[in-house]
Amino acid sequence: MHRKALLLIFVFICLGELYAQQPTTRKCNELINRGYDQLYRFRPAEAQKEFLEAIDMARQLENEQLVAHGLYGAGQATWYAGNFHQAADTVKLAIQQFIKDDDDNIIGALRILSNIYDDIGDYENAFKAIQESLTRNKNNDQQNRILSYVQIGKLYKNIGDYETAQFYYAKAQGEKPSVGNYPFRELNHCIGELYVAKGQLDSADYFYRQSFIGNPTSRIVRLRIGEAFLLKHQPDSAFFYLDSLQRESERSGDFNINVGAMIGLGEVAEAKGNIKTALDWAMRAFKVAEEKGVFKYRQSASGLLASLYESTGDISKALYYHKMNAALNDAASSDVYKGQLFAFRQKTQLAEQAAALQSLEADKKLAQRTMAIVGLIAVFIIVLLVFRHNNEKLRLKQRASELEMQALRAQMNPHFIFNCLSAINHFILDNETDKASDYLTRFSRLMRMVLVNAGKESITLEEELDMIRLYLDMEQLRFKDAFEYTININPGLQPSMVSVPCFILQPFCENAIWHGLLHKEGKGRLELQLTRKETQLVISIKDNGIGMEKAAKLKTKTVESMGQKLSASRLALFNKGKFSSSYFTIHDIKDKNGITAGTEVVLKINL
């Protein structure tokens, strides 16, 4: 009897273990919940194990909905680990697997998918995903609606349309998110980033600190505050945030924050003159970004390395990283340009739909005008894209031609083109067809001139002045005559007989308008004076703006002066000189009381 009892107990134990190993819906849900718990602790590798086991169990149970939940979690874990393309594919698979009427989960997954596409610069698919998320949100899900508005605002901020970004952030604020909850924190964090992009760092600081409410140790916000202090030229304050953040994120395996903090520490060390330490941080960040294949951090780290090696005099390494950074910047600009083009198409379509609600006859006329303008724009865009694509394939053998093409990209960049397209679009939406036609005509003439002269080493001064007048007229029209300009030519100078580098004046005029005149209270004035002194053409560009010192405080990106620097270098090469300072000077103009009354740039071109 004793043996039988022991045998019976043994059988019950085996049956119990066998039952415990059998997959059940409850066990599968427990695995998914444990996966999300690991994600909240930022342990993507451990979370991935839980989600993959849940997927296997759900497939054994033939439960498609649980398979979808497992894939959704696995996609987020892959995203946290920095594998963006694989994460996007996994989340898309989860969306396909969810039951069609499971709107809540599909809306959330689409929003996450938009964030992932945003991280890799695929703005068109990011816009499509978040717009579908908003369209599906018919059940008055406030949290997803707020976060969708925030995501759309962030996308517009990333492609440079700050006005539309502010509009969507205002819509999110209008939903009155609960203070301290995640939507509230994410909204304030993104508004802070928008103010950084606009150069309003004090406002950015206020919203960053608002986003601490409910999560006072937020790593991403601490990183953004550290970056803001760098922009304010306060390296000690930046170090306070970035140093502890880097050590903390390295221990926890938070890859994205860790690399961002390392790049920031490299910039802090550079600002303090400690180049060796700066190189160590920049190289560590670059290697991790290279290993993970994260585009934006490779871009930042390579730019920092190029600057650091140039300061040490290591020209070969500086050139290597400079070329890499230039290629990455071109790719990023291309991604932004595609996003701008998609957003422009979307706005045009919305405008047409709104017009259709009025009268049928008015709609037909508006549609014909809009399609004609959009058709012309499309032709110019195709020509520009083909032109840009061909330029990227060329191997430039001399520094002079390198500077020529880099300067062309800096002068006629996608942001300038998008601003022109946006101005045309606003005129169309306001039914100001005459202004739209006028602006488009000037825009087409300028594009044609740029394309005709792009391959030339030099053009006549007469052609250069035609292009700069057209550019200044367009800027006047865009900013509603916020400034006036004059071009004075010495009677003894014949513009048709003088050769100058192509489009050499535009970067200096652009700097005067954007960094001097647009920040001035009252009417701005720009004056170009051209004279001949012995064997040189002397060009003076004066403005009555705010001056270099105030303008420098408003700048948020060092790349803003790249067009001016490249043009100065081109000028030195054209003059067959070694030092651009011999042919280019810039200084503030003082009035009789010693107060800054504007800025003057003087260019000297050998005849």
Summary of the structure (lengths in Angstrom):
residues: 607
radius of gyration: 29.0
end to end distance: 118.2
largest distance: 126.9
contacts: 1953
relative contact order: 0.04
helix: 73%
strand: 8%
